[in-house]
């Protein structure tokens, strides 16, 4: 599962505080995204591990242009969202 149809894909786990932070930032900015919980999808866990050199790092965000952001801080995520809006 990767970014499809121009939608940001956010891979998380149930008890991940950084994942909650990322989802909060996306909600605050009104950014549409597709949420995939690794706890519910072994296939998604394999995708995340492939993206992260064998590590199950979350949150992992896959942007529509294929860029991948792993465990971003609030500032890193906001900067990436701004860059996406500008087409960078």
Backbone torsions as a table, in degrees:
resi	resn	phi	psi	omega
1	UNK	NA	121.3	176.1
2	UNK	-128.5	-175.3	179.8
3	UNK	-62.1	126.1	-177.3
4	UNK	-123.7	143.6	173.2
5	UNK	53.0	35.6	177.5
6	UNK	73.4	18.7	-178.1
7	UNK	-105.9	134.6	173.1
8	UNK	-67.9	134.1	177.6
9	UNK	-111.5	128.8	-177.6
10	UNK	-117.9	115.6	178.2
11	UNK	-95.3	129.0	-176.9
12	UNK	-139.4	177.9	166.6
13	UNK	-127.9	165.1	-172.8
14	UNK	-61.8	-45.1	-171.6
15	UNK	-106.1	34.8	-176.1
16	UNK	-101.4	114.4	-178.8
17	UNK	-68.7	-35.2	176.8
18	UNK	-65.2	-32.2	177.4
19	UNK	-66.8	-41.6	177.5
20	UNK	-62.3	-41.0	177.6
21	UNK	-60.0	-46.7	-179.4
22	UNK	-61.8	-44.9	179.4
23	UNK	-65.1	-35.5	176.5
24	UNK	-63.3	-43.8	178.7
25	UNK	-62.1	-43.0	179.8
26	UNK	-64.1	-39.1	177.6
27	UNK	-66.4	-44.2	-180.0
28	UNK	-60.9	-35.7	-177.6
29	UNK	-91.1	-2.2	179.5
30	UNK	68.4	27.8	-177.9
31	UNK	-84.6	121.1	176.7
32	UNK	-72.0	143.6	179.0
33	UNK	-155.9	162.1	175.1
34	UNK	-106.9	122.5	-177.5
35	UNK	-93.8	131.2	175.9
36	UNK	-128.7	118.6	-179.4
37	UNK	-93.4	119.1	-178.6
38	UNK	-63.0	-27.0	179.4
39	UNK	-65.3	-22.8	-178.2
40	UNK	-102.0	-5.9	-172.2
41	UNK	-144.5	100.0	176.4
42	UNK	-59.7	-32.7	178.6
43	UNK	-64.4	-41.0	178.9
44	UNK	-66.3	-37.4	177.7
45	UNK	-61.3	-40.3	177.5
46	UNK	-64.6	-39.4	178.0
47	UNK	-61.4	-47.2	-179.5
48	UNK	-62.3	-41.4	179.1
49	UNK	-64.7	-37.2	177.1
50	UNK	-65.7	-37.6	179.7
51	UNK	-72.1	-26.1	-170.9
52	UNK	-116.6	33.4	174.9
53	UNK	60.1	34.6	178.1
54	UNK	93.3	-2.8	-179.7
55	UNK	-98.3	145.1	178.9
56	UNK	-94.5	60.0	-175.0
57	UNK	-83.5	129.2	177.3
58	UNK	-135.9	151.0	-1.2
59	UNK	-74.3	146.5	170.0
60	UNK	-117.2	124.9	-179.1
61	UNK	-114.0	130.3	177.8
62	UNK	-114.1	115.9	-178.2
63	UNK	-81.8	158.3	-178.5
64	UNK	-55.6	-28.7	180.0
65	UNK	-85.3	3.4	177.3
66	UNK	96.5	-9.0	177.3
67	UNK	-63.9	145.0	-179.6
68	UNK	-120.7	132.4	178.0
69	UNK	-122.2	125.6	-174.6
70	UNK	-118.4	127.9	178.4
71	UNK	46.8	53.5	-177.1
72	UNK	-75.1	151.5	169.3
73	UNK	-75.5	169.6	177.0
74	UNK	-56.4	-46.8	-178.7
75	UNK	-62.9	-44.5	179.5
76	UNK	-60.7	-41.0	179.8
77	UNK	-67.9	-44.6	178.1
78	UNK	-60.6	-41.7	178.5
79	UNK	-63.5	-41.4	179.3
80	UNK	-65.7	-38.6	178.4
81	UNK	-66.6	-39.7	177.1
82	UNK	-63.9	-42.7	178.9
83	UNK	-62.5	-39.1	178.9
84	UNK	-63.6	-42.7	-180.0
85	UNK	-62.8	-34.1	-179.6
86	UNK	-84.5	-7.3	179.0
87	UNK	84.6	20.4	178.7
88	UNK	-91.0	NA	NA
